[in-house]
């Protein structure tokens, strides 16, 4: 066989191997609603590359940020329809399929981010997650810390009663409304994109969001009081669809879960570090950063809000509160 023929046969073999490799590669869609600058996106991209690496490129995961494949309700529906393979989404959406899992949004259920992370390793977390998975078939592989929700306002607030009569923008999620309404605020569901303008022109007097969002959306430009109400320690779930999970081998499931847990831990650290820095940054910018009497807020919420109103179980709340 001539050298030229050897070269041609070798080239053909490489081409054929590449074609077979491309054919064997499975392309997956990972969707979320967050911006490309946020760790929920950057660490998902890292995870996509890491899964490709650890599976010898048998999986190519394309990450779709910023609601490219639809709003949060749409991508949750996409898990059922097969239009997405995995998503990052809050438990308020998981609770639409299985109400008890939403108990994590009950105001002041978590003391701090460390308590939330301890919950994700607990028996009650396993039980609530299993309830959601049994109902939907979808699998929650990891939990990321999203941030602790605080309040910005036109006036200082130190106790629950200070909110009486306050016009406050709150997302239209039942559990998010619990604390402001218990304290006597008049809640208004304004689209997120319109909140800055609503605060600026006085349509509302206050809003609530994590410090990272308050900074990113520049709410501090139109509200001079950062009230550390800390009413919800928020989180996001990484969820894989029923059909996609069923298609994975046990070995691949282990890889997906491990990588997604690593990505969630990386995200959590970035968010926690940013929050710590932002308290000082806001003070340096001349904003009035106010500590509140959390015990007063919590007492009022427990007196005025019933777990049953949301489909939550008091026993779950008690179990989570007891976690050290």
C-alpha positions in Angstrom: 0.0 0.0 0.0 1.4 3.4 -1.0 2.0 6.1 1.5 -0.6 8.2 -0.3 -3.2 5.5 0.1 -2.4 5.2 3.8 -2.9 8.9 4.2 -6.3 8.8 2.4 -7.5 5.8 4.5 -6.3 7.4 7.7 -8.1 10.7 6.8 -11.3 8.7 6.0 -11.1 6.9 9.4 -10.8 10.2 11.2 -13.7 11.6 9.3 -15.8 8.6 10.1 -14.9 8.7 13.8 -15.8 12.3 14.0 -19.1 11.7 12.3 -19.9 8.8 14.7 -18.8 11.0 17.7 -21.1 13.8 16.5 -23.9 11.4 16.1 -23.5 10.0 19.6 -23.5 13.5 21.2 -26.8 14.4 22.9 -27.7 18.1 22.9 -29.6 19.4 25.9 -31.3 22.7 26.7 -30.8 24.3 30.1 -33.0 27.4 30.7 -33.4 30.1 33.3 -34.6 33.7 33.6 -31.5 35.4 35.0 -29.0 37.8 33.3 -25.7 36.6 31.8 -23.7 38.5 34.4 -25.4 36.7 37.3 -23.8 33.5 38.9 -27.0 31.6 38.2 -25.9 31.8 34.5 -22.1 31.8 34.7 -22.0 28.7 36.9 -24.6 26.9 34.7 -22.2 27.5 31.8 -19.4 26.2 33.9 -21.5 23.1 34.8 -22.4 22.5 31.1 -18.7 22.5 30.2 -17.9 20.3 33.2 -20.6 17.7 32.3 -19.3 17.6 28.7 -15.7 17.0 30.0 -16.7 14.3 32.5 -18.8 12.4 29.9 -16.2 12.6 27.1 -18.5 15.0 25.2 -21.4 12.7 25.0 -23.5 15.6 26.2 -23.5 19.1 24.8 -25.6 21.4 27.0 -26.7 24.8 25.7 -27.6 27.3 28.4 -30.4 29.8 27.6 -30.4 32.8 30.0 -32.7 35.8 30.4 -36.0 34.2 29.6 -34.9 33.3 26.1 -37.0 30.1 26.3 -39.8 31.8 28.2 -40.7 33.2 31.6 -40.3 31.1 34.7 -43.8 29.6 34.4 -43.1 28.7 30.8 -39.8 26.9 31.4 -41.4 24.9 34.3 -44.1 23.9 31.8 -41.3 23.1 29.3 -40.1 20.3 31.6 -43.4 18.6 31.0 -43.6 19.4 27.3 -40.0 18.3 26.6 -39.0 21.7 25.2 -36.3 22.0 28.0 -34.2 19.4 29.7 -33.2 21.3 32.9 -34.0 24.6 34.5 -33.1 26.8 37.5 -36.3 28.0 39.2 -37.7 28.9 42.6 -39.7 26.6 44.9 -42.7 28.9 44.5 -43.0 27.3 41.1 -42.4 23.8 42.4 -45.2 24.5 44.9 -47.7 25.0 42.0 -47.3 21.2 41.5 -46.7 20.2 45.1 -47.8 22.9 47.7 -45.9 21.7 50.8 -42.5 22.4 49.2 -43.3 26.1 49.3 -43.2 26.2 53.1 -39.6 27.5 52.6 -41.1 30.9 51.6 -42.9 31.3 54.9 -41.5 34.5 56.5 -38.6 34.0 58.9 -38.6 30.2 58.6 -34.8 30.4 58.0 -32.5 32.3 60.4 -29.8 32.9 57.8 -28.2 31.3 54.7 -26.4 28.7 56.8 -29.7 27.5 58.1 -31.0 27.2 54.5 -28.0 25.2 53.5 -28.4 22.9 56.5 -32.0 22.4 55.5 -30.9 21.1 52.0 -29.0 18.3 53.8 -32.0 17.4 56.1 -34.6 14.7 56.2 -37.4 17.2 55.8 -35.8 18.5 52.6 -35.5 14.9 51.3 -39.2 14.3 52.1 -40.5 17.6 50.5 -38.3 17.1 47.5 -39.5 13.5 47.1 -43.1 14.8 47.3 -42.4 17.1 44.4 -40.6 14.4 42.4 -43.3 11.9 43.0 -45.9 14.4 41.8 -44.0 15.6 38.7 -41.3 13.0 37.9 -38.9 15.9 37.7 -35.7 15.6 39.8 -34.3 18.4 42.0 -30.5 17.9 41.8 -29.2 20.9 43.7 -30.2 24.1 45.6 -28.5 27.5 45.2 -28.8 30.4 47.6 -30.5 33.3 45.8 -30.2 35.9 48.5 -32.0 37.2 51.6 -34.9 39.5 50.8 -34.8 42.9 52.3 -36.9 46.1 52.0 -36.2 49.6 50.5 -38.5 52.4 51.6 -39.1 56.1 51.5 -39.0 56.1 55.3 -37.0 54.2 58.0 -38.7 51.0 59.2 -37.6 49.3 62.4 -40.7 47.4 63.5 -43.6 45.7 61.8 -46.1 48.5 62.7 -44.0 51.0 60.8 -45.3 49.4 57.6 -48.9 50.2 58.3 -50.5 51.9 55.3 -47.2 51.7 53.2 -47.8 51.2 49.5 -45.4 48.3 48.7 -44.5 46.5 45.6 -44.3 42.8 46.2 -44.2 39.9 43.6 -47.6 38.3 43.1 -46.6 35.2 45.0 -48.8 34.4 48.0 -46.0 33.7 50.5 -44.1 36.9 49.5 -47.2 38.9 50.4 -47.5 37.4 53.9 -45.1 39.6 55.8 -46.1 43.0 54.3 -49.8 42.3 54.7 -49.4 41.0 58.3 -47.7 44.4 59.0 -50.5 46.4 57.4 -48.8 47.4 54.2 -50.9 47.8 51.0 -49.3 45.5 48.5 -49.2 46.2 44.8 -48.1 43.7 42.2 -46.1 45.8 39.7 -44.2 44.2 36.8 -40.5 43.8 37.8 -39.3 45.9 34.8 -41.5 48.8 36.0 -40.5 48.9 39.7 -37.7 51.6 39.4 -40.1 54.0 37.7 -42.9 53.2 40.2 -40.6 54.0 43.1 -39.3 57.1 41.4 -42.7 58.6 40.7 -44.3 57.6 44.0 -46.7 55.0 42.7 -45.3 52.9 45.6 -43.4 53.8 48.7 -41.4 50.6 49.1 -40.4 47.3 47.6 -38.5 44.1 48.6 -35.7 42.1 47.0 -32.2 40.7 47.8 -29.4 43.3 48.2 -27.8 42.1 44.9 -31.0 42.9 43.1 -31.4 46.3 44.8 -27.9 47.1 43.6 -28.3 45.6 40.1 -31.6 47.4 39.4 -30.3 50.7 41.1 -33.4 50.9 43.4 -31.0 52.7 45.9 -31.0 55.7 43.5 -34.8 56.3 44.3 -35.0 54.9 47.8 -32.7 56.1 50.6 -33.6 53.6 53.3 -32.2 50.0 53.0 -34.3 48.1 55.6 -32.6 44.8 56.6 -36.0 43.0 57.2 -34.5 39.7 56.1 -38.0 38.2 55.8 -37.2 35.5 53.3 -33.9 33.6 52.8 -34.5 32.7 49.2 -33.2 29.9 47.0 -33.4 28.4 43.6 -33.6 24.7 42.5 -31.8 23.0 39.7 -34.4 20.7 38.1 -34.0 18.0 35.5 -37.0 16.8 33.6 -38.6 13.4 34.1 -37.9 12.2 30.6 -34.3 13.4 30.5 -33.5 11.9 33.9 -35.1 8.6 32.8 -32.8 8.6 29.7 -29.6 8.9 31.7 -27.5 5.9 32.9 -26.8 5.6 36.6 -23.2 6.7 35.9 -24.4 9.8 34.1 -26.9 10.6 36.7 -24.1 10.6 39.3 -22.1 13.0 37.1 -25.0 15.4 36.5 -25.9 15.5 40.2 -22.3 16.0 41.3 -21.6 18.8 38.8 -24.9 20.6 39.6 -24.2 20.4 43.3 -20.7 21.9 42.7 -22.2 24.7 40.5 -24.8 25.5 43.2 -22.1 25.7 45.9 -20.1 28.1 43.7 -23.2 30.2 43.1 -24.0 30.3 46.8 -20.5 31.6 47.7 -20.6 34.3 45.1 -24.0 35.6 46.2 -23.1 35.4 50.0 -19.9 37.3 49.4 -21.6 40.0 47.4 -24.3 40.5 50.0 -21.7 41.0 52.8 -19.9 43.6 50.7 -23.1 45.4 49.7 -24.1 46.3 53.2 -20.9 48.3 53.6 -21.1 49.7 50.0 -24.6 51.1 50.7 -23.5 52.8 53.9 -20.5 54.3 52.0 -22.9 55.7 49.4 -24.7 57.6 52.2 -27.8 55.4 52.3 -29.6 54.8 55.6 -29.1 51.0 56.3 -31.6 50.1 59.0 -31.5 47.1 61.3 -35.0 45.9 62.3 -36.6 44.1 65.3 -37.0 40.7 63.5 -38.6 39.1 66.6 -41.4 41.7 66.3 -41.9 41.0 62.6 -41.9 37.2 63.1 -44.3 37.4 66.1 -46.8 39.4 64.0 -46.6 37.1 61.0 -47.2 34.0 63.2 -50.2 35.7 64.8 -51.8 36.9 61.6 -50.9 34.3 58.9 -52.1 30.7 58.8 -50.0 28.0 57.3 -53.1 26.4 55.9 -53.8 29.5 53.7 -50.9 28.4 51.5 -51.3 24.6 51.7 -48.3 24.3 54.0 -47.9 21.9 56.9 -47.1 23.3 60.3 -45.2 20.1 61.1 -42.8 20.9 58.1 -42.3 24.4 59.4 -41.5 23.1 62.9 -39.1 20.5 61.5 -37.2 23.2 59.5 -37.1 25.6 62.4 -35.6 22.9 64.6 -32.6 22.3 62.2 -29.4 23.5 63.7 
